Amino acid sequence: MEGGSVEFNGSGTLLTTRACLLNPNRNPHLNQSQIEKYLVDYYGVDHILWLGDGIVGDDTDGHIDDLTRFVNEDTVVTIIEENKDDENYEILQDNLKELKTLRLENGKQINIVELPMPAPVIYEDQRLPASYANFYISNKYVVVPTFQDKNDDRALDILQHCFNDRKVIGLDSTDIIWGLGSFHCLSQQEPAI
């Protein structure tokens, strides 16, 4: 299981997707309850929330770090597609509807901030998993992928309002996304040298 498949609020709640962790190519011998037990035992959380599918082009079967991220213990940003003709529109609307029904470990409803998607990024006839949600949070900064898109500035403004204790910096991820990930993906599972 990769780090991009789970997201935490720091107070006992873990957020993930059924498309990723319940995919038969991962742990076909485990059902949802058994996977949840592993998550509770190994991460020390006590509350698991599940969303549905990931975005088109994501080769990870639907990592949460391209969809929905906690910005504090009771608020998430979640990507939405505004173009109803885009193949991500229904997927992301379904996740948004599901998010609205979920509750945190303390029973509170999650505060949801909608984050736009960039226009499709295509490389060699393949749609790439371009998402503003694949940001990296450091002590003083939030590094956000941008894609030379009209929604870049809008996404950065939204995230700056969410992270008023850090400076939000947009960095062009157009070349990086060809590797099917961005800054949060790059920060995961670095081996010791």
C-alpha positions in Angstrom: 0.0 0.0 0.0 1.4 3.4 -1.0 1.2 6.5 1.1 -0.8 8.3 -1.6 -3.7 5.9 -1.0 -4.4 7.2 2.5 -5.1 10.7 4.0 -5.3 11.6 7.7 -6.9 14.4 9.7 -4.5 14.0 12.6 -7.4 13.3 15.0 -8.1 9.6 14.3 -9.8 9.7 10.9 -8.3 8.1 7.7 -9.7 8.8 4.3 -9.2 6.4 1.3 -10.9 5.0 -1.8 -12.6 1.7 -2.5 -11.3 1.8 -6.0 -7.7 1.6 -4.7 -7.7 -0.4 -1.5 -10.5 -2.8 -2.5 -9.1 -3.4 -6.0 -8.7 -7.1 -6.6 -5.1 -6.5 -7.9 -4.0 -5.4 -4.4 -5.3 -7.7 -1.6 -7.8 -10.1 -3.1 -7.7 -12.2 0.0 -8.9 -9.4 2.2 -12.4 -7.8 2.5 -13.1 -4.3 3.5 -13.4 -5.1 7.2 -10.1 -6.9 7.2 -8.4 -4.0 5.4 -9.9 -1.6 7.9 -8.4 -3.7 10.8 -4.9 -3.4 9.2 -5.4 0.4 8.8 -6.5 0.8 12.4 -3.7 -1.5 13.7 -0.9 0.0 11.7 -1.8 3.7 11.5 -3.4 4.1 15.0 -6.6 5.6 13.7 -10.0 4.6 14.9 -12.2 5.9 12.0 -12.1 5.0 8.3 -13.9 6.9 5.6 -14.2 5.6 2.0 -14.8 7.4 -1.3 -15.4 5.8 -4.6 -13.3 6.1 -7.8 -10.2 8.0 -8.7 -9.7 10.4 -11.6 -9.2 9.2 -15.2 -5.5 8.6 -16.0 -4.5 7.6 -12.5 -2.5 4.5 -12.7 -2.7 3.9 -9.0 -6.4 2.7 -9.1 -7.6 5.9 -7.4 -5.2 7.3 -4.9 -6.9 9.7 -2.5 -4.1 12.3 -2.9 -5.4 13.2 -6.4 -9.0 13.6 -5.1 -9.5 14.8 -1.5 -7.1 16.1 1.1 -7.5 17.3 4.7 -6.4 20.9 5.2 -7.1 20.7 9.0 -8.8 18.1 11.2 -12.3 18.9 10.0 -11.9 20.4 6.5 -11.1 18.8 3.2 -10.5 20.2 -0.3 -11.9 18.0 -2.9 -11.5 18.3 -6.7 -14.5 18.8 -8.9 -14.9 18.9 -12.7 -17.1 21.8 -13.9 -17.3 20.5 -17.5 -20.3 18.1 -17.6 -18.9 16.5 -20.7 -15.6 15.6 -19.1 -15.2 11.9 -18.2 -14.2 13.0 -14.6 -17.4 14.9 -14.0 -19.6 12.1 -12.8 -16.8 10.4 -10.8 -16.1 13.6 -8.9 -19.8 14.4 -8.4 -20.3 11.0 -6.9 -17.3 11.5 -4.5 -18.6 14.9 -3.5 -22.1 13.5 -2.8 -20.5 10.8 -0.7 -18.3 13.2 1.2 -21.4 15.2 2.2 -22.8 12.2 4.0 -19.6 11.2 5.8 -18.8 12.1 9.4 -15.6 12.5 11.3 -14.5 10.5 14.4 -16.3 13.0 16.6 -19.5 12.8 14.6 -19.1 16.2 13.0 -19.8 16.7 9.3 -16.8 17.4 7.2 -16.3 21.0 6.0 -15.8 20.7 2.2 -14.0 23.2 0.0 -14.3 22.5 -3.7 -11.2 22.8 -5.8 -11.4 22.9 -9.6 -9.7 20.5 -12.0 -7.4 21.8 -14.7 -8.3 21.1 -18.3 -7.2 17.6 -19.5 -3.5 17.1 -19.8 -2.7 14.6 -22.6 0.6 13.1 -23.5 1.0 10.6 -26.4 -2.8 10.1 -26.5 -3.0 9.3 -22.8 -4.9 11.4 -20.2 -2.6 12.2 -17.3 -3.8 12.5 -13.7 -3.4 16.3 -13.4 -4.9 17.4 -10.1 -4.4 20.4 -7.9 -5.0 18.1 -4.9 -1.6 16.5 -5.3 0.1 19.2 -3.2 2.9 18.8 -0.7 2.6 20.4 2.8 5.8 21.5 4.5 6.3 23.4 7.7 6.1 26.8 6.0 4.8 26.2 2.5 2.3 24.2 0.5 3.7 23.3 -2.9 0.9 23.0 -5.5 1.2 21.5 -9.0 0.1 23.9 -11.8 -0.5 23.0 -15.4 -0.3 26.3 -17.4 -4.1 26.3 -17.1 -6.8 29.0 -16.6 -7.7 27.4 -13.2 -4.1 27.5 -11.8 -4.6 30.9 -10.1 -8.0 30.0 -8.8 -6.8 26.8 -7.3 -3.9 28.6 -5.6 -6.2 31.2 -4.2 -8.5 28.6 -2.8 -5.7 26.7 -1.2 -4.1 29.9 0.2 -7.4 30.6 2.1 -7.3 27.0 3.5 -3.6 27.3 4.6 -3.5 30.7 6.1 -0.5 29.7 8.3 1.6 28.7 5.2 2.6 30.3 1.9 1.0 28.5 -1.0 3.4 28.2 -4.0 2.4 27.0 -7.4 5.1 25.1 -9.5 4.6 24.0 -13.0 4.0 20.3 -13.0 3.5 19.8 -16.7 6.7 17.8 -17.2 6.4 16.0 -13.9 2.8 14.8 -14.6 4.1 12.7 -17.5 5.4 10.3 -14.8 1.7 10.0 -13.7 2.1 11.9 -10.4 3.1 15.2 -8.8 4.5 16.7 -5.7 2.7 14.7 -3.0 3.5 11.5 -5.0 7.1 12.5 -5.1 7.3 12.9 -1.4 6.2 9.4 -0.7 8.3 6.2 0.1 11.7 7.6 -0.4 14.1 4.7 0.3 17.2 5.1 2.5 20.4 5.4 0.6 
